[in-house]
Amino acid sequence: MLLQQKFIAEVESSLHHNNFSLLTRRLMDFCEEYKVSDITREEIFELRRTYLNLENKESQAILPATTIDRTKALLEDFKSKSLVHKNEGLVSDELLISANGISKQFSSGRQPFHLHALDVKLKFGEITGVVGENGNGKTTLLRILAGELNSDTGTIFYPALRAPDNDWYAIKHHFAFIPQRINKWHGTLLDNLRFYATIHNLKGTDNDYHIDYILYRLGLDKFRDLKWSEISSGYRLRFELAKMLLWKPKLLILDEPLANLDINAQQLFLQDLKFFTQSVSHPVSIILSSQNLHEIERVADNIIFIRQGKTIYNGAQNNFAFDRQQNSFEVTGKFDLDTLVKAFANYPEFKVENAGTSFIITTSINCTIYTVTTILKENQLELSYIRDISQSTRKLFHKDI
């Protein structure tokens, strides 16, 4: 009941703030999470279709008043009932993967590479971000977890799947892997979704329903009859995600999914990933790699930082640098290194470093972002950007390798 109330409160807030994108997406999630009537489900689909067909989605006032009234009526109906989850008895935080001491070594080529032994624990309901510079082992790790590569050492178990004798074929049936370079597909988007749904035993009316749901949910309906050459790389990724999500995998593995998305699409994509992991009826664990560090840290429950094949940090995102003795801030503005150093000359506990296109200011643990901005203002230095990275793995990127 608490999750139901949370859903309703979230939709009510979206309605109050005229955020019809979030409102219609969460209503669609609601009808997947709970057992609702066919009539209610079709009404929710129609609300989503109405929003997606708006010519200018930024002009929220053009949403029909009847649509808003019907949304309010749906919410009142949901409040009056205690709805049932589609799949009851599932433990959302159960351990899905327990990998211990896995490693991989490539000895051929001009630059041999070694992904040193590390442990990976993936739970339902969590997002794990794999970060680090290019060529440091992120993709290698993901391919091992996806079964694309064999680990040289270590063991991998799948406690939640309860596959007899750790049967790999039974296990992999629950995994969805989207590589950075997506293979070209032939035919229309709809043809491919129908085929993929069929091979995952979704046939007849189930096939139609799941395809319609995922196309509307991800805002892809208008592309259903288009081919590979007719959509951008960003939409190809979203199609690939649709293809995987329609059959409800237990593990979703994504290699650099943000690389071809614009900033707005990135935010929407990551928000949706967070929503999918929060499902109780269809629990999922997500692990993804990315260079978009700040965006990943905002949604990730766990972070694995890899440098030259060695794991520098592996744990809860909010535990990184928890016991630190210093704070760190990343800044940019109309100043150079010499000017910045001079501004903090009277504060011996401050250290300023050049981090390429920005500067890193290290302070005592008692200093806050307000302290830094006050000093900059007193020295009449124009600030354009500042971020507290005291508990961000961003601090690990600007170190010399």
LUMBA-626535 format. One line per 4 residues: number of its first residue (from 0); their letters; for each residue y, z negated, x negated of C-alpha. Coordinates in Angstrom, 3 decimals, decimal comma. Each point is the difference from the previous one (the first is absolute). Layout:
<sites>
NUM) a) Y/Z/X  ...
</sites>
This chain:
<sites>
0) mllq) 0,000/0,000/0,000  2,357/-0,729/-2,889  -0,372/3,558/-1,328  0,629/1,365/3,490
4) qkfi) 3,197/-2,050/0,246  1,075/1,212/-3,446  -0,522/3,616/1,044  2,025/-0,484/3,166
8) aeve) 2,821/-1,779/-1,836  0,134/2,810/-2,564  0,195/2,683/2,682  2,645/-1,940/1,929
12) sslh) 2,089/-0,324/-3,153  -0,347/3,749/-0,659  1,112/0,726/3,550  2,961/-2,346/-0,315
16) hnnf) 1,151/1,706/-3,210  -0,706/3,537/1,282  -2,596/0,592/-2,718  -2,148/2,365/2,043
20) sllt) -1,964/1,252/-2,998  -1,340/-3,487/-0,696  -0,348/-0,785/3,707  -2,180/3,014/0,803
24) rrlm) -2,111/-0,331/-3,151  -0,754/-3,659/0,681  -0,827/0,688/3,635  -2,547/2,566/-1,187
28) dfce) -1,418/-2,587/-2,406  -0,157/-2,419/2,930  -2,206/2,305/2,072  -2,325/0,421/-2,988
32) eykv) -0,129/-3,746/-0,614  -0,729/-1,088/3,566  -2,043/1,216/2,934  2,509/1,563/2,390
36) sdit) -0,502/2,254/2,991  -0,038/3,784/-0,344  3,183/0,133/2,095  1,810/-2,453/-2,298
40) reei) -1,159/1,854/-3,083  1,239/3,324/1,389  3,364/-1,581/0,817  0,309/-1,205/-3,589
44) felr) -0,897/3,461/-1,284  2,669/1,485/2,270  2,605/-2,432/-1,359  -0,854/1,112/-3,533
48) rtyl) 0,114/3,681/0,990  3,394/-0,509/1,621  1,382/-1,531/-3,185  -1,495/2,663/-2,288
52) nlen) 1,486/2,777/2,172  3,551/-1,308/-0,301  2,169/2,627/-1,667  2,022/-2,632/-1,870
56) kesq) -1,944/-3,202/-0,589  3,051/-1,672/-1,506  1,824/0,256/3,327  -1,948/-2,701/1,803
60) ailp) 2,198/0,102/3,118  -1,676/3,223/1,136  -3,323/-1,754/0,605  -0,505/0,208/3,786
64) atti) 0,780/-3,182/1,921  -3,287/0,408/1,860  -1,835/-0,186/-3,321  1,728/-3,262/-0,916
68) drtk) -0,706/-1,442/3,449  -3,674/0,936/-0,259  -0,221/-1,623/-3,438  1,414/-3,224/1,412
72) alle) -2,524/0,121/2,841  -2,863/0,472/-2,463  1,149/-2,994/-2,024  0,169/-2,196/3,092
76) dfks) -3,522/1,106/0,919  -1,265/-0,841/-3,512  1,637/-3,436/0,170  -1,854/-0,860/3,196
80) kslv) -3,454/0,723/-1,412  -2,246/-1,339/-2,714  -1,301/3,242/-1,457  -3,281/0,437/-1,876
84) hkne) -0,296/1,510/-3,470  -2,037/3,187/-0,195  -2,244/-1,528/-2,681  -0,289/-3,766/0,211
88) glvs) -1,423/-2,373/-2,578  1,265/1,824/-3,091  1,336/-2,026/-2,911  3,106/1,838/-1,200
92) dell) 0,298/-1,750/-3,383  -3,646/0,425/-0,989  -0,727/1,227/-3,544  -0,766/3,726/0,054
96) isan) -0,402/0,739/-3,720  -0,809/-2,321/-2,864  0,126/1,927/-3,279  -0,645/-1,977/-3,169
100) gisk) 0,570/1,208/-3,568  0,213/3,705/0,853  1,158/2,321/-2,790  0,009/3,659/-1,035
104) qfss) 0,318/1,700/-3,386  0,769/3,654/-0,684  -0,713/0,902/-3,638  0,491/3,766/0,084
108) grqp) 3,294/1,797/-0,421  2,948/-0,590/-2,320  0,882/-3,366/1,546  -3,021/-2,116/0,909
112) fhlh) 0,673/-2,457/2,817  -1,515/-3,343/0,896  0,495/-1,796/3,294  -0,842/-3,522/-1,068
116) aldv) -2,119/-2,301/2,131  1,711/-1,458/3,065  -0,876/-1,653/3,290  1,087/1,301/3,388
120) klkf) -0,214/-1,933/3,267  0,933/1,900/3,152  0,240/-1,727/3,378  0,436/1,328/3,507
124) geit) 3,576/-0,314/1,152  1,496/0,355/-3,479  1,777/2,692/-2,009  -0,585/0,095/-3,744
128) gvvg) 2,460/1,943/-2,153  -1,076/1,449/-3,362  3,064/0,539/-2,175  0,781/1,021/-3,562
132) engn) 1,240/3,022/-1,881  -1,696/3,392/0,172  -3,205/0,443/-1,964  -0,778/-3,717/-0,161
136) gktt) -3,138/-0,119/2,166  1,123/-0,298/3,632  -1,790/3,125/1,212  -3,102/-0,874/-2,019
140) llri) -0,221/-3,362/1,759  0,446/1,545/3,452  -2,642/2,642/-0,672  -2,480/-2,683/-1,048
144) lage) 0,626/-1,951/3,200  -0,297/3,208/2,044  -3,319/0,894/-1,638  1,431/3,074/-1,723
148) lnsd) -0,732/-1,503/-3,434  -2,728/-2,320/-1,224  1,120/-3,169/-1,734  -1,335/-0,472/-3,534
152) tgti) -0,297/-3,747/0,459  0,153/-2,626/2,700  -1,206/-0,264/3,578  1,424/0,870/3,405
156) fypa) -1,117/-1,698/3,193  1,035/0,580/3,616  -0,491/-3,340/1,790  1,568/0,962/3,344
160) lrap) -2,025/3,198/0,413  -3,372/-1,722/-0,289  -1,673/3,228/-1,092  -3,725/-0,479/-0,779
164) dndw) -0,660/0,085/-3,757  3,659/0,930/-0,564  -0,801/3,489/1,384  2,822/2,161/-1,360
168) yaik) -0,259/2,727/2,655  0,297/-2,560/2,788  2,919/-1,621/-1,824  1,976/3,158/-0,793
172) hhfa) -0,117/0,962/3,674  2,641/-2,708/0,522  2,352/1,158/-2,802  2,861/2,503/0,191
176) fipq) 1,496/1,310/-3,264  3,161/2,124/-0,135  0,599/1,311/-3,540  3,422/0,901/-1,353
180) rink) -0,869/3,700/0,054  -1,303/0,782/3,471  -2,531/2,821/0,276  1,154/3,038/1,956
184) whgt) -1,410/0,255/3,515  -0,566/3,083/2,101  0,780/0,606/3,650  2,409/-2,011/2,102
188) lldn) 0,705/-3,692/-0,240  -1,686/-0,449/3,384  -3,136/1,884/-1,076  -0,346/-2,236/-3,045
192) lrfy) 0,488/-3,188/2,010  -2,603/1,097/2,545  -2,509/0,712/-2,772  0,671/-3,280/-1,789
196) atih) -0,268/-1,990/3,226  -3,297/1,726/0,825  -1,663/-0,793/-3,329  0,967/-3,644/0,603
200) nlkg) -1,844/0,118/3,328  3,094/0,288/2,200  -0,937/2,631/2,564  1,068/1,225/3,417
204) tdnd) 2,733/-2,046/1,659  -0,054/-2,509/-2,902  0,823/2,839/-2,369  2,950/1,094/2,162
208) yhid) 1,310/-3,531/0,465  -0,105/-1,033/-3,663  1,672/3,233/-1,114  2,766/-0,279/2,601
212) yily) 0,518/-3,642/-0,904  0,372/0,528/-3,746  2,194/3,123/0,381  2,447/-1,798/2,286
216) rlgl) -0,207/-3,263/-1,925  0,948/1,675/-3,303  2,478/2,403/1,600  -2,020/3,107/-0,875
220) dkfr) -0,623/1,505/3,429  2,448/2,888/-0,447  -1,935/1,081/-3,113  -3,461/0,060/1,580
224) dlkw) -0,239/3,813/0,051  1,442/0,563/-3,490  -1,885/0,899/-3,177  0,128/-1,336/-3,583
228) seis) 2,618/2,515/-1,155  2,246/-0,798/2,951  0,674/-3,698/-0,679  1,611/-1,867/-2,905
232) sgyr) -1,855/-2,117/-2,561  1,277/-3,132/1,737  -1,492/1,054/3,325  -3,236/0,996/-1,713
236) lrfe) -0,311/-3,615/-1,149  0,720/-1,282/3,502  -2,614/2,393/1,373  -2,515/-1,255/-2,558
240) lakm) 0,784/-3,560/1,095  -0,523/1,024/3,628  -3,331/1,565/-0,900  -1,173/-3,251/-1,566
244) llwk) 1,441/-2,472/2,501  -1,409/1,643/3,105  -3,489/-1,341/-0,825  1,177/-3,534/-0,876
248) pkll) -1,160/-0,510/-3,631  -0,492/-3,497/-1,414  1,626/0,881/-3,343  2,869/2,431/-0,543
252) ilde) 0,639/1,059/-3,623  3,231/1,882/-0,708  0,978/1,461/-3,379  3,795/0,413/-0,350
256) plan) 0,567/0,641/3,730  3,802/-0,377/-0,227  0,515/2,689/-2,637  0,714/2,830/2,461
260) ldin) 1,769/-1,985/2,719  3,751/-0,317/0,432  1,503/-3,488/0,200  -0,070/-0,185/3,818
264) aqql) -3,581/1,244/0,169  -0,987/-2,533/-2,688  1,368/-2,912/2,012  -1,735/1,169/3,182
268) flqd) -3,256/0,638/-1,857  -0,083/-3,444/-1,620  0,959/-1,737/3,238  -2,882/1,733/1,757
272) lkff) -2,435/-1,019/-2,760  1,054/-3,616/0,512  -0,558/0,323/3,743  -3,471/1,488/-0,498
276) tqsv) -1,091/-2,914/-2,209  1,129/-2,469/2,679  -2,514/1,297/2,517  -2,587/-2,497/1,211
280) shpv) -2,060/2,514/1,975  -0,228/2,484/-2,880  0,511/-1,962/-3,235  0,688/2,020/-3,118
284) siil) 0,724/-0,668/-3,663  2,409/2,315/-1,824  0,381/0,547/-3,738  2,587/2,456/-1,306
288) ssqn) 1,660/0,989/-3,242  3,647/0,954/-0,314  2,996/0,313/-2,287  2,252/-1,213/2,835
292) lhei) -0,269/-3,593/-1,137  2,555/-1,737/2,222  -1,294/1,688/3,139  -3,603/-0,939/-0,835
296) erva) 0,895/-3,618/-0,760  1,636/-0,344/3,408  -3,255/0,749/1,839  -2,735/-1,006/-2,475
300) dnii) -1,877/-3,264/0,274  -1,469/0,459/-3,496  1,121/1,805/-3,144  -2,063/1,384/-2,875
304) firq) 2,195/0,987/-2,959  -1,732/2,161/-2,640  1,421/0,914/-3,404  -1,947/2,246/-2,371
308) gkti) -3,199/-0,823/1,828  0,488/-3,769/-0,187  0,727/-2,138/3,023  3,270/-1,867/-0,542
312) ynga) 0,096/-1,628/3,441  -2,587/-0,207/2,758  0,714/-2,294/2,924  2,087/-0,803/3,046
316) qnnf) 3,340/1,783/-0,003  1,953/-3,165/0,826  -1,688/-1,901/-2,844  1,283/2,281/-2,743
320) afdr) 2,257/-1,982/-2,365  -0,146/-2,935/2,416  0,104/-2,480/-2,897  2,656/1,932/-1,957
324) qqns) 2,670/-1,734/-2,069  2,592/2,753/0,435  1,420/2,297/2,669  0,609/3,731/-0,417
328) fevt) 2,332/2,423/1,730  0,196/3,779/-0,167  3,528/1,423/0,259  1,861/3,297/-0,162
332) gkfd) 3,698/0,718/0,284  3,080/1,382/-1,715  -0,599/-1,736/-3,328  -1,923/0,533/-3,219
336) ldtl) -2,132/-2,400/-2,045  2,838/-1,180/-2,241  2,251/-0,779/2,970  -2,801/-1,877/1,746
340) vkaf) -0,877/-2,041/-3,083  3,664/-0,942/-0,427  0,209/-1,149/3,631  -2,828/-2,482/-0,568
344) anyp) 1,028/-1,051/-3,525  1,023/-3,479/1,160  -3,398/-0,596/1,585  -2,520/-0,500/-2,818
348) efkv) -2,885/-0,294/2,475  0,589/3,623/1,101  -1,667/2,940/-1,738  0,863/3,635/0,761
352) enag) -2,358/2,914/-0,739  0,305/3,737/0,476  -2,833/1,206/2,277  0,832/3,720/-0,021
356) tsfi) 2,007/0,810/3,118  0,574/-3,677/0,797  0,414/-3,366/-1,727  -2,159/-3,122/0,146
360) itts) 1,830/-3,335/-0,055  -2,181/-3,006/-0,831  1,366/-3,427/0,943  -1,031/-3,621/0,265
364) inct) -2,180/-0,947/2,952  2,955/-1,611/1,801  2,099/3,159/0,097  0,014/2,030/3,190
368) iytv) 1,020/3,518/0,950  3,281/-1,507/1,219  0,652/-1,391/-3,513  -0,435/3,449/-1,564
372) ttil) 2,172/1,807/2,537  2,740/-2,651/-0,360  0,162/0,473/-3,787  0,135/3,776/0,397
376) kenq) 2,807/-0,331/2,534  1,964/-2,380/-2,225  -0,194/2,613/-2,768  1,045/2,749/2,410
380) lels) -3,228/1,944/-0,543  -0,868/2,305/2,891  -3,569/-0,615/1,157  -1,907/2,724/1,855
384) yird) -3,493/-1,542/0,102  -1,645/-3,358/-0,632  -3,529/-1,232/0,669  -1,672/-3,316/-0,709
388) isqs) -3,144/0,958/-1,975  -0,911/-3,552/-1,013  -3,312/0,310/1,845  -0,401/3,764/-0,291
392) trkl) -2,292/1,851/-2,390  3,053/2,168/-0,690  0,561/-2,375/-2,929  -3,188/1,325/-1,595
396) fhkd) 1,130/3,622/0,064  2,979/-0,298/-2,314  -1,988/-1,627/-2,802  -0,751/2,186/-3,009
400) i) -3,579/1,226/-0,137
</sites>
